[in-house]
Amino acid sequence: MKLVAPDYYKKFKCIADKCKHSCCIGWEIDVDDDTLAYYNSISGEFGERLRSSIDTDGETAHFCLEENDRCPFLNEKGLCDIITELGEQALCQICDDHPRYRNFYSDSEEIGVGMSCEAAAMLILSHQDKTQLETLCDADEILWEEETEFIKIRGKLWNMLQNREKTVDSRIKDALGYCGIAENTASLRQWVSVYRGLERLDSVWDTVLDALENADENNLVLPQFQWLEIAFEQLIVYFTYRHLADSLDDGRFVARMQFAVQSYRMIKYIAALHFAHNGSIDIGILAEIARIYSAEIEYSTDNIEALLDIFEK
Ligand code: SF4
């Protein structure tokens, strides 16, 4: 099957023990049936440890998290004991795949890395060239007509969003106009109240929302640094790549486009707030803001659904 990815994809590398927000902390990780059967076949002390660390009582088997929501196999050096003991091929499907996400078409697949991972966020936002898709695995593909049409429309949107002769804000205006979507006129404070009603992962997000609520929206302005404009371009291209394709299943293209733009805006507001407080901003700070937003909003199906519903009201 044909597989395509953004051109930065192959450069992704997990930073493991150097990761400050490891994906092995805070998430309940399901163990797929094949891996569970493999773990059950492991003998000796490590096999015992595997079995006693997996909860099989519920609908899906998952690792029992330890204190501070750590995966029981994440050791003090920040490394995975399963990899050390059995090798990378022993990871369950989720651990092996994360932070990758996929868009499935009838006869092809798109892959990318998600921004809830700090290494991925840094990779995406610091990519300098206009993001393009490259083929990782070639094969004849026969797509449905609506899939071909969707890819054509997304290509046109990317041409607008990557037009470096304009500011990112005005490119987004062009893209929304092309989709027949009116500008959202809700104030930042109104949006903060919407985001407050969503599911919460980390209490840090509340602190961010508090700060946004108390800010004067008119003073949240960022300088026009070239690197910042390029990073914002990568951000909106990422959201449209990752989230628009699902509209082929649920028909919510307009709401998904609004979600992509709103996600860009929230991250930009938070970046501007940081700049207002500190008088500076760099790519590391922006990547961290994007990581928090992605973990809180983008990695929660409930939160995405709630926002899509709001856009469709
Ligand atoms: S969040 Fe990313 S960099 Fe950190 S441990 Fe997970 S995959 Fe590696």
Residues whose N, C-alpha, C, O or C-beta is under 5 A from the ligand:
A	BS01	SF4	C14 I15 A16 C19 H21 S22 C23 H98 P99 S116 C117 E118 A119
